């Protein structure tokens, strides 16, 4: 029936007449500002070189405006199966044009005529200091090579480390002892992306059968109970199913009933969702949609206005990028407010709340650097930002550390001197000129003045995930990094990509020796 319905829809599209849209008197720039702003902030032509606009970005925009080379949508726009049906039903690529072809040509000419031939080269005068004075590099004893590490977690109470490998049909959780020896490998049907452990209960979020962007609703939240020193699995229960590629889950009691609720960032691809799942005890979880756009990637649950109700702070990527505040109004209702906006080229990746200036207000640590899509160029705005909370949830940028391809940063007092330092990873560093950017440790010297450091083995893997907790129970914070080498960096001439396929560890540990 599903296959038949797709055929019937395609025939209907083929047989329908393309409606004529009147030509506007507006010029290219005005038209671009109108139509680009349908989905995200306006992107100036000088943000990308001509060939990128011509070959990648503008064709993708045309599809979203119902502009096709022929009389119908190309099948290549839709993935196979339920994910493709979801995109069709959402009308992401309208089968009728939203503007006249002549107006679209004006937009194309505006961008091509105004864009530079090439992007200016990016060079940093800074040189990252080599050597971490109070960290020791350690590789785990067992790796899934080539590693596709989709999650790493330092387990509580000195139990060791667990990491996930996301190879399709071989998805697994690997448990390591405190000495980083293999304890056991647990096979799963879908790709694990987040892990939470409370006593002998594990909560594992899986993105679906495929870790890469897609629109299928195959993700789950699973509850796994264990016992014994060998972590013997007793039972697995699916708490929530049919999630649309969840990449992050936040936990917190949103209605003050003593039960933990869930906010799920279901990133999707062309479609996606931000969803609250209210915990109703034996009845299970009640789903409430907060946002039906793709790109939810990171979330924090916290009472931001002191009214006794926990609110939600969310980072959205994938087009309309920004930080959003969902104020908890009670009775399971939320009011959305945009706190920060970013261009769609930023590649937003991660946020944390942390008080950097000790004024009692939560500031925002923001990371951007995803360079995997249509514009794989070094960008001088990729890196680590601190937005200071000036009160009433008004945020102002106070710090920026340029880091090509930045993917995650965590704020912790690593050196135990009373202020917050930052550990950061990059999945798309400048491998030609600055391969050491793969990992950066920013030591806080006070007043948001940071000194940057890395370690000699920083290029032993391609770091995509990170965790920071006390691994050995000595009172300081250690760091775990996970490597993902499914594909080599674009334009890589360093030989690192080939090396990683056979030698990259799944996980490495930076053991903090400050205590």
C-alpha positions as CSV (number, residue, x, y, z in Angstrom):
1,X,0.0,0.0,0.0
2,X,2.8,2.4,0.9
3,X,4.6,1.8,-2.4
4,X,1.4,2.2,-4.3
5,X,0.6,5.5,-2.7
6,X,4.0,6.8,-3.6
7,X,3.4,5.9,-7.3
8,X,0.0,7.5,-7.3
9,X,1.4,10.7,-5.8
10,X,4.2,10.8,-8.4
11,X,1.6,10.3,-11.2
12,X,-0.5,13.1,-9.8
13,X,2.5,15.4,-9.8
14,X,3.4,14.5,-13.4
15,X,-0.2,15.1,-14.6
16,X,-0.8,18.3,-12.7
17,X,-0.2,21.5,-14.6
18,X,2.5,23.9,-13.4
19,X,0.9,27.1,-12.5
20,X,2.2,30.3,-13.8
21,X,3.5,32.7,-11.1
22,X,3.6,36.4,-12.0
23,X,7.0,37.9,-12.4
24,X,7.9,40.5,-9.7
25,X,9.3,43.9,-10.4
26,X,11.8,43.4,-7.6
27,X,15.5,43.0,-8.2
28,X,17.7,40.1,-7.3
29,X,18.8,41.2,-3.8
30,X,15.3,42.1,-2.7
31,X,14.0,38.8,-3.9
32,X,16.9,36.9,-2.2
33,X,16.2,38.6,1.1
34,X,12.5,37.7,0.9
35,X,12.8,34.1,-0.1
36,X,16.0,33.2,1.8
37,X,14.4,34.5,5.0
38,X,11.6,31.9,4.6
39,X,13.9,29.4,6.3
40,X,16.8,31.2,7.9
41,X,18.8,34.4,8.2
42,X,19.8,36.1,5.0
43,X,23.2,34.9,3.7
44,X,25.2,37.6,1.9
45,X,26.8,36.6,-1.5
46,X,30.3,37.1,-0.2
47,X,29.9,34.3,2.4
48,X,30.7,31.7,-0.2
49,X,32.7,31.5,-3.5
50,X,30.9,31.5,-6.9
51,X,31.3,27.8,-7.6
52,X,29.7,26.9,-4.2
53,X,26.7,29.0,-4.8
54,X,26.3,27.8,-8.4
55,X,27.0,24.1,-7.9
56,X,25.6,23.3,-4.4
57,X,23.7,26.0,-2.5
58,X,21.5,27.6,-5.1
59,X,20.3,24.3,-6.6
60,X,19.4,23.1,-3.1
61,X,17.5,26.4,-2.5
62,X,15.7,26.0,-5.8
63,X,14.2,22.7,-4.8
64,X,12.8,24.2,-1.7
65,X,11.1,26.9,-3.8
66,X,9.6,24.4,-6.2
67,X,12.1,25.2,-9.0
68,X,13.2,22.1,-10.9
69,X,15.0,21.5,-14.2
70,X,12.1,19.4,-15.5
71,X,8.4,19.4,-14.7
72,X,8.7,17.3,-11.5
73,X,10.7,16.7,-8.4
74,X,13.7,14.4,-9.0
75,X,13.4,11.2,-7.1
76,X,16.9,11.8,-5.7
77,X,15.4,14.3,-3.3
78,X,13.7,11.6,-1.3
79,X,15.4,8.8,0.6
80,X,13.8,5.3,0.3
81,X,11.2,4.1,2.6
82,X,9.3,5.9,5.4
83,X,11.8,8.7,5.6
84,X,11.1,9.7,2.0
85,X,7.4,9.6,2.5
86,X,7.7,11.8,5.6
87,X,9.5,14.4,3.5
88,X,6.9,14.2,0.7
89,X,4.1,14.6,3.2
90,X,5.8,17.6,4.8
91,X,6.0,19.3,1.4
92,X,9.6,20.3,1.9
93,X,10.0,20.4,-1.9
94,X,6.8,21.9,-3.2
95,X,5.6,20.5,-6.5
96,X,4.5,24.0,-7.6
97,X,6.9,26.9,-7.9
98,X,6.7,29.6,-5.2
99,X,8.1,32.3,-7.5
100,X,8.4,32.9,-11.2
101,X,11.3,31.3,-13.0
102,X,12.4,34.7,-14.2
103,X,12.6,35.9,-10.5
104,X,14.6,32.9,-9.6
105,X,17.0,33.7,-12.3
106,X,17.4,37.2,-10.8
107,X,18.3,35.6,-7.5
108,X,20.9,33.3,-9.1
109,X,22.5,36.2,-11.1
110,X,22.6,38.3,-7.9
111,X,24.6,35.7,-6.0
112,X,26.9,34.6,-8.9
113,X,27.7,38.2,-9.9
114,X,28.3,39.4,-6.3
115,X,30.2,36.4,-4.9
116,X,34.0,36.2,-4.8
117,X,35.9,33.8,-7.1
118,X,37.4,32.1,-4.1
119,X,37.3,32.4,-0.3
120,X,40.1,34.4,1.4
121,X,42.6,32.2,3.0
122,X,42.3,31.9,6.8
123,X,45.5,32.1,8.8
124,X,45.9,32.4,12.5
125,X,48.9,34.1,14.1
126,X,48.4,32.1,17.2
127,X,50.3,28.9,17.8
128,X,48.7,26.4,20.1
129,X,51.1,25.4,22.9
130,X,52.2,21.8,22.7
131,X,51.9,19.7,25.8
132,X,49.3,19.3,28.6
133,X,51.0,19.9,31.9
134,X,48.6,17.8,34.1
135,X,47.1,15.3,31.7
136,X,48.5,11.9,30.7
137,X,47.5,10.4,27.3
138,X,46.2,6.8,27.4
139,X,44.7,4.6,24.6
140,X,42.1,2.0,25.4
141,X,43.1,-1.6,25.1
142,X,40.3,-2.6,22.7
143,X,39.1,-0.7,19.6
144,X,36.5,-1.3,16.9
145,X,38.6,-0.5,13.8
146,X,38.0,1.4,11.7
147,X,36.3,3.3,14.6
148,X,32.8,4.8,14.1
149,X,32.5,6.0,17.7
150,X,29.1,7.6,18.1
151,X,29.2,8.0,21.9
152,X,31.7,7.9,24.8
153,X,30.8,8.0,28.5
154,X,32.9,7.9,31.6
155,X,30.8,5.7,33.9
156,X,29.9,6.8,37.5
157,X,31.6,5.5,40.6
158,X,34.8,4.6,38.9
159,X,33.3,1.8,36.9
160,X,35.3,2.5,33.8
161,X,34.3,3.7,30.3
162,X,31.6,2.7,27.8
163,X,31.6,3.7,24.1
164,X,29.4,3.0,21.1
165,X,30.3,2.1,17.6
166,X,27.8,3.0,14.9
167,X,28.6,0.7,12.0
168,X,25.3,-0.3,10.3
169,X,24.3,-3.8,11.2
170,X,27.1,-4.0,13.8
171,X,26.0,-1.4,16.3
172,X,27.5,-2.0,19.7
173,X,28.3,-0.8,23.2
174,X,31.7,-1.7,24.5
175,X,32.3,-1.6,28.2
176,X,35.9,-1.1,29.5
177,X,37.2,-1.6,33.0
178,X,38.8,1.2,35.0
179,X,42.1,0.0,33.6
180,X,40.7,0.4,30.1
181,X,40.6,-3.3,29.4
182,X,37.6,-4.8,27.5
183,X,34.9,-6.0,29.8
184,X,32.2,-6.9,27.3
185,X,30.6,-5.9,24.0
186,X,26.8,-5.6,23.7
187,X,25.3,-5.7,20.2
188,X,22.3,-3.5,19.5
189,X,20.0,-3.2,16.5
190,X,20.3,0.5,16.1
191,X,23.1,3.1,16.6
192,X,23.7,4.3,20.2
193,X,24.3,8.0,20.6
194,X,23.7,8.7,24.3
195,X,24.2,6.7,27.5
196,X,23.0,7.3,31.0
197,X,23.6,5.1,34.0
198,X,21.8,5.1,37.4
199,X,22.7,2.3,39.8
200,X,22.2,-0.9,37.8
201,X,19.9,0.7,35.1
202,X,21.1,1.9,31.8
203,X,19.3,4.4,29.6
204,X,20.5,4.2,26.0
205,X,19.4,6.5,23.2
206,X,19.7,5.1,19.7
207,X,19.4,7.3,16.5
208,X,18.1,4.5,14.3
209,X,19.5,1.9,11.9
210,X,21.6,4.6,10.2
211,X,23.6,7.1,12.1
212,X,23.8,9.6,9.2
213,X,21.1,12.2,8.6
214,X,17.8,10.7,7.5
215,X,14.1,11.2,8.1
216,X,13.1,7.7,9.2
217,X,11.5,7.4,12.7
218,X,13.6,4.5,13.9
219,X,15.2,5.9,17.0
220,X,14.5,4.6,20.5
221,X,15.1,5.2,24.2
222,X,15.9,1.9,25.8
223,X,16.0,0.9,29.5
224,X,18.5,-1.9,30.2
225,X,18.8,-3.5,33.6
226,X,22.0,-5.2,34.7
227,X,23.5,-7.1,37.6
228,X,26.8,-8.5,38.8
229,X,30.4,-7.4,38.3
230,X,30.3,-8.4,34.7
231,X,27.3,-6.2,33.9
232,X,25.1,-9.1,32.9
233,X,22.1,-7.8,31.0
234,X,18.8,-8.9,32.6
235,X,16.2,-7.2,30.4
236,X,15.8,-4.5,27.8
237,X,12.6,-2.4,27.6
238,X,11.9,0.2,24.9
239,X,10.6,3.2,26.8
240,X,10.0,5.4,23.7
241,X,10.0,4.2,20.1
242,X,9.5,5.8,16.6
243,X,11.8,8.8,17.5
244,X,13.0,10.7,14.4
245,X,16.8,10.3,14.7
246,X,17.3,11.6,18.2
247,X,20.8,12.9,18.8
248,X,20.5,14.3,22.3
249,X,18.1,13.8,25.3
250,X,17.8,16.0,28.3
251,X,16.2,14.8,31.5
252,X,14.3,16.8,34.2
253,X,11.0,17.1,36.0
254,X,9.1,19.6,34.0
255,X,5.8,19.5,35.8
256,X,6.9,19.0,39.4
257,X,5.2,15.6,39.9
258,X,8.4,13.8,41.1
259,X,8.9,12.0,37.8
260,X,11.7,12.7,35.3
261,X,10.5,13.9,31.9
262,X,12.4,13.9,28.7
263,X,13.2,16.5,26.0
264,X,14.4,14.8,22.8
265,X,16.3,16.6,20.1
266,X,15.2,14.6,17.0
267,X,17.5,16.1,14.4
268,X,16.2,14.3,11.4
269,X,17.4,15.6,8.1
270,X,14.9,17.5,5.9
271,X,12.4,17.1,8.7
272,X,12.8,16.8,12.4
273,X,11.3,17.6,15.8
274,X,11.9,18.9,19.3
275,X,9.7,16.8,21.5
276,X,8.8,16.7,25.2
277,X,7.9,13.3,26.6
278,X,6.0,13.7,29.9
279,X,6.6,10.8,32.3
280,X,3.2,9.4,33.3
281,X,4.5,6.5,35.3
282,X,2.9,3.2,34.5
283,X,1.0,4.8,31.6
284,X,4.3,5.5,29.9
285,X,5.3,8.8,28.2
286,X,2.9,11.4,26.8
287,X,4.4,13.1,23.7
288,X,4.1,16.8,23.2
289,X,5.6,18.5,20.2
290,X,7.6,21.8,20.9
291,X,9.1,22.4,17.4
292,X,8.5,20.6,14.1
293,X,11.7,21.9,12.4
294,X,14.8,19.8,11.8
295,X,18.1,20.5,13.5
296,X,17.5,20.3,17.3
297,X,20.9,19.2,18.5
298,X,21.5,20.1,22.1
299,X,19.2,20.9,25.1
300,X,19.4,21.9,28.8
301,X,16.6,21.6,31.3
302,X,16.8,24.2,34.1
303,X,14.8,26.8,35.9
304,X,16.0,29.9,34.1
305,X,13.7,32.6,35.7
306,X,13.4,31.4,39.3
307,X,9.7,30.6,39.2
308,X,10.1,27.0,40.4
309,X,9.4,25.5,37.0
310,X,12.1,24.0,34.9
311,X,12.5,25.6,31.5
312,X,14.2,24.3,28.3
313,X,17.2,25.9,26.4
314,X,17.7,24.4,23.0
315,X,20.3,24.8,20.2
316,X,18.8,24.5,16.7
317,X,21.0,23.8,13.7
318,X,20.2,22.8,10.1
319,X,19.1,26.1,8.5
320,X,17.4,28.3,11.1
321,X,20.2,28.2,13.6
322,X,20.0,29.7,17.0
323,X,19.4,29.2,20.7
324,X,15.8,29.1,21.8
325,X,14.2,29.4,25.3
326,X,11.1,27.5,26.1
327,X,9.6,29.1,29.2
328,X,7.6,26.7,31.3
329,X,4.2,28.2,31.8
330,X,2.8,25.3,33.8
331,X,0.0,22.9,32.7
332,X,2.4,21.3,30.2
333,X,2.6,24.5,28.1
334,X,5.8,26.4,26.9
335,X,6.4,29.7,25.3
336,X,9.2,29.9,22.8
337,X,11.6,32.9,22.7
338,X,14.7,33.2,20.5
339,X,17.8,34.1,22.5
340,X,20.5,34.0,19.8
341,X,20.5,33.7,15.9
342,X,23.2,32.4,13.6
343,X,23.7,32.2,9.9
344,X,22.9,28.7,8.4
345,X,26.6,28.4,7.5
346,X,27.7,28.4,11.1
347,X,27.2,24.7,11.6
348,X,25.9,24.9,15.2
349,X,26.9,21.9,17.2
350,X,26.6,22.2,21.0
351,X,25.7,24.4,24.0
352,X,26.3,24.3,27.7
353,X,25.1,26.6,30.5
354,X,27.9,27.8,32.8
355,X,28.6,30.8,35.0
356,X,31.9,32.1,33.7
357,X,31.9,35.5,35.6
358,X,30.6,34.2,38.9
359,X,27.6,36.6,39.0
360,X,25.1,33.8,39.7
361,X,23.6,33.9,36.1
362,X,24.0,31.1,33.6
363,X,26.1,32.1,30.5
364,X,26.0,30.2,27.2
365,X,29.0,28.2,25.9
366,X,28.3,27.8,22.2
367,X,30.2,25.7,19.7
368,X,29.9,25.9,15.9
369,X,31.9,24.1,13.2
370,X,30.0,21.5,11.3
371,X,31.5,21.5,7.8
372,X,30.0,18.3,6.5
373,X,27.3,19.7,4.2
374,X,27.5,21.7,1.0
375,X,30.1,24.3,2.0
376,X,33.3,22.5,3.3
377,X,35.5,25.6,3.6
378,X,37.4,26.9,6.5
379,X,35.3,29.6,8.1
380,X,36.7,32.3,10.3
381,X,33.6,32.3,12.5
382,X,33.9,28.6,13.4
383,X,34.9,28.1,17.0
384,X,34.0,28.5,20.7
385,X,31.9,31.4,21.9
386,X,30.9,32.6,25.4
387,X,27.7,34.7,25.6
388,X,27.4,36.4,29.0
389,X,24.0,36.6,30.6
390,X,23.3,40.3,31.3
391,X,20.1,39.6,33.1
392,X,16.5,39.0,31.9
393,X,18.0,36.3,29.5
394,X,19.8,38.9,27.4
395,X,23.0,37.5,26.2
396,X,26.1,39.3,24.8
397,X,29.1,37.8,23.2
398,X,32.1,38.2,25.4
399,X,34.6,35.7,24.1
400,X,35.5,33.9,20.9
401,X,38.2,31.4,20.2
402,X,38.6,30.5,16.5
403,X,38.7,26.8,16.0
404,X,38.2,25.4,12.5
405,X,35.5,22.7,12.5
406,X,34.8,22.9,16.2
407,X,32.4,20.2,17.4
408,X,32.1,20.2,21.2
409,X,33.4,22.1,24.2
410,X,32.8,21.5,27.9
411,X,33.4,23.9,30.7
412,X,35.0,22.4,33.8
413,X,37.5,23.5,36.5
414,X,40.1,21.1,35.3
415,X,43.0,22.6,37.2
416,X,41.0,23.2,40.4
417,X,41.9,26.9,40.7
418,X,38.3,28.0,41.1
419,X,37.4,29.1,37.6
420,X,36.1,27.3,34.5
421,X,38.5,26.0,31.9
422,X,37.4,24.6,28.5
423,X,38.2,21.3,26.7
424,X,37.2,21.3,23.0
425,X,37.4,19.0,20.0
426,X,37.3,19.7,16.3
427,X,36.0,17.2,13.6
428,X,37.0,19.5,10.8
429,X,40.3,21.2,11.8
430,X,42.7,22.7,9.3
431,X,44.6,19.4,8.8
432,X,47.0,21.1,6.4
433,X,48.2,24.0,8.6
434,X,46.9,23.3,12.1
435,X,46.2,19.5,12.6
436,X,46.8,20.1,16.3
437,X,43.4,21.8,16.4
438,X,41.8,18.4,16.8
439,X,41.9,19.0,20.6
440,X,42.4,22.2,22.4
441,X,42.5,22.8,26.2
442,X,41.8,26.4,27.2
443,X,43.2,27.2,30.6
444,X,41.3,30.1,32.2
445,X,43.7,32.7,33.5
446,X,40.9,35.0,34.7
447,X,38.6,37.7,33.2
448,X,37.9,35.4,30.2
449,X,41.6,35.2,29.2
450,X,42.4,31.7,28.1
451,X,45.7,30.1,27.2
452,X,45.5,27.3,24.6
453,X,47.2,23.9,24.7
454,X,47.1,20.6,22.9
455,X,48.9,17.3,23.1
456,X,51.3,15.6,20.6
457,X,49.0,12.6,19.9
458,X,46.0,14.8,19.1
459,X,46.0,13.6,15.5
460,X,46.0,9.9,16.4
461,X,42.2,9.9,15.7
462,X,39.4,12.0,14.3
463,X,37.6,13.2,17.4
464,X,33.8,13.5,17.2
465,X,32.6,12.9,20.7
466,X,33.9,13.8,24.1
467,X,33.0,13.3,27.8
468,X,34.6,14.9,30.9
469,X,34.1,13.2,34.4
470,X,36.2,11.8,37.2
471,X,37.3,8.4,35.8
472,X,39.5,7.3,38.6
473,X,37.8,8.9,41.6
474,X,40.7,11.1,42.7
475,X,38.7,14.3,42.7
476,X,39.7,15.9,39.4
477,X,38.0,15.8,35.9
478,X,39.4,13.5,33.2
479,X,38.6,13.6,29.5
480,X,37.6,10.9,27.1
481,X,37.6,11.4,23.3
482,X,36.0,9.1,20.6
483,X,37.2,8.8,17.0
484,X,35.0,8.5,13.9
485,X,36.8,7.8,10.6
486,X,34.1,6.7,8.3
487,X,35.3,9.2,5.7
488,X,38.6,11.1,5.3
489,X,38.7,14.9,5.4
490,X,38.0,16.6,2.1
491,X,41.2,17.6,0.4
492,X,43.4,15.7,2.9
493,X,46.9,15.4,1.7
494,X,48.4,14.6,5.1
495,X,47.9,10.9,5.0
496,X,46.1,11.0,8.3
497,X,42.9,9.6,6.9
498,X,44.5,6.5,5.6
499,X,46.4,6.0,8.8
500,X,43.3,6.3,10.9
501,X,41.5,3.5,9.1
502,X,44.0,0.9,10.5
503,X,45.5,2.5,13.6
504,X,43.0,5.0,15.1
505,X,41.8,4.0,18.6
506,X,38.1,4.1,19.2
507,X,38.7,6.0,22.4
508,X,41.5,7.7,24.2
509,X,41.7,9.1,27.8
510,X,43.4,12.2,29.0
511,X,43.9,11.4,32.7
512,X,44.0,14.5,34.9
513,X,46.9,14.4,37.3
514,X,46.3,17.7,39.1
515,X,45.5,15.7,42.2
